[in-house]
Amino acid sequence: MKEFWNVRPDGVVSIGNTDYFIEVDRNTEKTHSLQGKFARYDRFFSMTKGCRDRKIVIVFVVDDFNKKRRNQRIDKIQKLMMD
């Protein structure tokens, strides 16, 4: 995935003119790791703005069957992405 610089999604699915970056969250990454991941995505999008010929969508999959924990993790991810 060298073409994506420091961004290393868990998977990439290309459909038509769109690349879907898949991030699977199993609640194993600490807050600072998630912050670093989001900062890398932010830099990636800033550095490639205007020079990408494909649309990129990030899809987060939260892998937890416990509804309360899953919702807490989703809330945490959303908060970190907005900071």
N, C-alpha and C positions, 0 to 999 in steps of 0.2 A: 504494500500500500504506500510505496514511496511517493506516489503522485499526490498524496494528501498531506504531505509534510509531517507535522507532529501529531496529526489527528489520526487515531487508530480505532475506528469503530469495530464492534464485534463482528459486524458483517455489513456488506454492501449489496443492495439489490438494485439493478438498473432496469427501469421500465420506460420505454420510449425515450424521452428527453430528460428524464428525472433519475437522479441517484438517491436512493434511500439509505441513509446511514443508520444501521441498527445498533442500538445500545441496550444490552441486557443487564439490568440491575438486579443482583441477587442479595443486596443489602450487605455486601462484604467490603465495600469501599468506605473509607472514613471520609468525613466532611472535607478535609483539606485535599484529599485525592479528587473528590468530585469537583471542588472549586478549581483545581488545576485543569481538569478535563474540560470544564466549561470555558475557562480562560483560553485554552488551546483552540477550541471551536471558535471562540470570538475572534482570536487573531487570524485563524484560517479564513473566516468569512470577510474580515476587514482587508486582508492581504489579497484576496482573490476577487474582491468586488469589481465588477466591470470587465473581468477577463475570463469569466466562466461561461462556457457555452451550454452548460447543463444546469438545470434546477437541482438544488440539494435540499432534502428534507431529512431531519433527524427524527427517528422513531425510538422512543424509550419504552422498553418492555420491563415492567416490574414483576419479577418472578417470586411471588409470595402468595400462598393460598389463604393466609390469614388476612381477612378483609381489613381489620383495624390496623395491623402493621403495614399492609400494602398502602392504605390511604395515608398513613403517617409518612411513609417513604415518598410517596408522590408529592405530598405537601412540602417535604424537605427539598426535594429536587426542584420543584417550582420556585421555592424561595431562593435557593442558590442560583438558579438561572437568572433571576431578576436582580440579584445584587451586582 
